[in-house]
Amino acid sequence: MKKNNIIKKNEKYYIFRTYSAGVWFGNIKYLKGTIAIVTNARRLWYWAGACSLSQLAVDGTKNPDECKFAVTIIDSEGVYLPQIIEVLPCTPTATKNIKSVKEWKK
């Protein structure tokens, strides 16, 4: 994925690491440079059972009950994420695994 390319509407799931907004999981609605709009967006606040985001994107989590993944924001407009510093494509296995983690709520 080249940094200057514009990517629009993609059904594949990705993990997005930002400079100041944390880590997110979702579909690309729009991505150009360091700015993304993400649909079906879920903040990955804390994960266990993966040593890195790279492993999470490939394998998912081995300890889903210990993860703190927030509610999914389902909005056609999506979530605006500035300052993207990493975009990791998720495998089908990881996508299914991450989506199955219970929403962490207080």
N, C-alpha and C positions, 0 to 999 in steps of 0.2 A: 504494500500500500504506500504509494508515494505521498509525501506530506502536502504537496500543492494540489493534488487531485481532489475534486469534489465528488463525494460519494453520497448518493441519495437512496432512500428507502431500501433497506436490506433486511430480509427476514432472518438472516443468520444472527446468532447471539454473540456478543462481545463483552469483555471486561474492559472498563475504562478506568485508568488511574489518572487522577487530576492533581494539580499542584496544591489546591486548597479546598476542594469540595469532596475529597475522599475517593473511594472506589465504588464504581457502579457497574451493573450488569444489565444488558438490554439490547435492543435492536437499533441500528443506525437509521435515523430518519434523514440526517444531514451530517456530513463531516467534511470540514475543510481546514487544513492546517491544525491548529490547536483548539478549534471550536467544534462542538458536536451538539446535536439535538438527538436525544435518545428516547425511544418509546418503550413501553413495557419495562420501565426503569426501576431498578431495585438497588438500594444502597447496600453494599457489603461492608458492614461496620466491623465485624470480627469474624475470622474464620479459624477453624481448627481442622487438622487432618489433611493439610496440604502445606508444604514447606514454603511455598511462594505463590504469587498470583499466576505464574507460568504453569505450575502444577495444577492449580485450581482450574485454569482454562483447558487443560488437557484431560485431567482425571476427575475433576470435581473434588468434593471433600470426603474424606474417610470417616469423619466424625460429625455428621449433620446435626446431631442433638446439642453439640457444643457451639455451633455457629450462631451469630447474631446478624441475620439478614433481614433488613427492614421490609415494610409492606411494599408491594409493587404499585407503582404509580401508573395507572392505565388511563392515559389521556392522549387523544389523537395529536395534540400539539407537541407533546413530548416534554422532556426536561432539558433545559439549556445547561450545558456543561462547558464552561470556559477553561482554559489552561490545561488541556489534555496533554499528558506527558507520556502516556503509554496506551496502546490499543491492542488487546489480545483476542484473537478469534477463538471461540470456544468450540470444542468438538461436540458432536451430538451426545456423547456420553456425559460430558461435563455439563452441558446445557440441561439435560434431563435431571441430573443430580442436583444442580444448583436450584432449579425450579421446584424441586421436591422438598427443599429445606423449609421447615415451618417458619412462617413469618414471626419475627421477634417483636413483641409488643409489650408495653408496660401498662 
